[in-house]
Amino acid sequence: MLKRDLSIEFLGVKFENPFLLSSSPVGNCYEMCAKALDTGWGGVVFKTVGFFIANEVSPRFAELEKEGTRFIGFKNMEQIAEHSLEENLEAMRKLKKNYPTKILIASIMGENEKEWEDLAKLVTDAGADMIECNFSCPQMTSHAMGSDVGSNPELVKKYCAAVRRGSKLPFLAKMTPNLGEMITPAHAAMEGGADGIAAINTVKSIVGVELNKLIGLPIVNGKSSVSGYSGKAVKPIALRFIHDLKTNSKTKDIPISGMGGVETWQDALEFILMGSGTIQVTTSVMQYGYRVVEDMISGISHYMEEKNIRTLQELVGIAVSNIVPAEDLDRTYIVYPKIDEDKCIGCGRCHISCYDGGHQALEWDSEERKVSLIKENCVGCHLCSLVCPVQCISKGEIEFKKNCEKKEILL
Ligand SMILES: Cc1cc2nc3c(=O)[nH]c(=O)nc-3n(C[C@H](O)[C@H](O)[C@H](O)COP(=O)(O)O)c2cc1C
């Protein structure tokens, strides 16, 4: 089947497709980035470099699982690059030489204005196409760096201005989600000279506590610490921050490189529909390898073909306007659940959830192992359909509330 062209222009740079390794161990050296680019990634955001060389803990990861599913969320205690700055710059030079059409984004992190300016110069000279400023690592051992900087709009603006002095390349400011709103620091970044926003970095977390040793995970010689959470579990948080940026009058026109929990082409497309021009990925690559990009490329190509969409750009941000404030939602009707008795396996889970966590609207016949709707109790919350293991509950009859006008409803 014909493959669609997934190329996109982002900050004035042409990407063969929007998929990038996000800055992390997945793009830690020349060989790793080269393998990723050979697998089909449109570009890489190289692991954050700085004059500060990280001294890391061991072990440094933990994961959240639920009912046997691993990696629902992933916690890391890593800082920035462990290789020397010169080694990293050499890797960037080699990457740009051997992969001239792929996009190299250098992620940098300084400790003061001079460092930010110098780093911007160095990565520009090394051949980067674009810079990403890491204002967002939540587990730096120095509070002059990372998310402590990213939650201070004045510092964000000052350091962006330093980067602008050091380089003419387009640059992204990578934001922390560890604050109530992202509009203020994102706007400050633009005032300082940034061309776009990358969001999100990891969410501060304690992923679990070991119950015999009474220590948070991962255990580092008897202790643990708060650090960044990523993977599928953070996708809703990332989408919400991106949506907020795209709907605020101060930030709505800022180009966004979106990330946080992208595993599949559908995840990637959701970020695009919510306004991301490029997509970055780490955790799913750490779990499954670089080949996840193949699914992303073919999935989005097929979607575009099916919907007759010619360019990826046409999709960017087109779902933003369908997220509205709570007060603007239609509250005039109830949609009742419809139970497909042929598909029902009689497990009773819908009944239990409806009774214990809902409105006691499903009657349970324990002999026949069947449920039936008690319409007068049902509020149409659809908890039943969410817990059903065989998806036999769908949206059924629509009833309009008293004195509410009947109309077409899009479900
Ligand atoms: C182990 C690990 C190391 C990371 N290191 C960096 C880093 O050096 N610089 C940076 O900007 N983000 C770093 N991140 C954050 C990711 O680039 C990304 O923003 C975050 O993990 C969300 O995307 P994901 O859910 O696809 O992993 C790191 C993430 C992980 C899991």
The ligand as an SDF file (V2000), in Angstrom:
LIG
                    3D

 31 33  0  0  0  0  0  0  0  0999 V2000
   16.2400    7.2300   32.0360 C   0  0  0  0  0  0  0  0  0  0  0  0
   15.8150    8.5780   31.5480 C   0  0  0  0  0  0  0  0  0  0  0  0
   16.7620    9.5720   31.3770 C   0  0  0  0  0  0  0  0  0  0  0  0
   16.3760   10.8340   30.9040 C   0  0  0  0  0  0  0  0  0  0  0  0
   17.3210   11.7880   30.6760 N   0  0  0  0  0  0  0  0  0  0  0  0
   16.9500   12.9870   30.1590 C   0  0  0  0  0  0  0  0  0  0  0  0
   17.9340   13.9490   29.8060 C   0  0  0  0  0  0  0  0  0  0  0  0
   19.1340   13.7480   29.9150 O   0  0  0  0  0  0  0  0  0  0  0  0
   17.4870   15.1230   29.2890 N   0  0  0  0  0  0  0  0  0  0  0  0
   16.1610   15.4100   29.1130 C   0  0  0  0  0  0  0  0  0  0  0  0
   15.8110   16.5030   28.6390 O   0  0  0  0  0  0  0  0  0  0  0  0
   15.2200   14.4890   29.4310 N   0  0  0  0  0  0  0  0  0  0  0  0
   15.5800   13.3040   29.9390 C   0  0  0  0  0  0  0  0  0  0  0  0
   14.6330   12.3530   30.1930 N   0  0  0  0  0  0  0  0  0  0  0  0
   13.2160   12.6640   29.9520 C   0  0  0  0  0  0  0  0  0  0  0  0
   12.7410   12.1860   28.5720 C   0  0  0  0  0  0  0  0  0  0  0  0
   13.4610   12.7950   27.5350 O   0  0  0  0  0  0  0  0  0  0  0  0
   11.2320   12.4610   28.3760 C   0  0  0  0  0  0  0  0  0  0  0  0
   11.0080   13.8460   28.5120 O   0  0  0  0  0  0  0  0  0  0  0  0
   10.3550   11.7330   29.3880 C   0  0  0  0  0  0  0  0  0  0  0  0
   10.9000   10.4840   29.7300 O   0  0  0  0  0  0  0  0  0  0  0  0
    8.9300   11.5280   28.8570 C   0  0  0  0  0  0  0  0  0  0  0  0
    8.9000   10.7440   27.6810 O   0  0  0  0  0  0  0  0  0  0  0  0
    8.6470    9.1460   27.6800 P   0  0  0  0  0  0  0  0  0  0  0  0
    7.4120    8.8850   28.4700 O   0  0  0  0  0  0  0  0  0  0  0  0
    8.5690    8.7720   26.2270 O   0  0  0  0  0  0  0  0  0  0  0  0
    9.8530    8.5490   28.3290 O   0  0  0  0  0  0  0  0  0  0  0  0
   15.0070   11.0880   30.6480 C   0  0  0  0  0  0  0  0  0  0  0  0
   14.0630   10.0790   30.8300 C   0  0  0  0  0  0  0  0  0  0  0  0
   14.4400    8.8290   31.2710 C   0  0  0  0  0  0  0  0  0  0  0  0
   13.4010    7.7600   31.4320 C   0  0  0  0  0  0  0  0  0  0  0  0
  1  2  1  0
  2  3  1  0
  2 30  2  0
  3  4  2  0
  4  5  1  0
  4 28  1  0
  5  6  2  0
  6  7  1  0
  6 13  1  0
  7  8  2  0
  7  9  1  0
  9 10  1  0
 10 11  2  0
 10 12  1  0
 12 13  2  0
 13 14  1  0
 14 15  1  0
 14 28  1  0
 15 16  1  0
 16 17  1  0
 16 18  1  0
 18 19  1  0
 18 20  1  0
 20 21  1  0
 20 22  1  0
 22 23  1  0
 23 24  1  0
 24 25  2  0
 24 26  1  0
 24 27  1  0
 28 29  2  0
 29 30  1  0
 30 31  1  0
M  END
$$$$
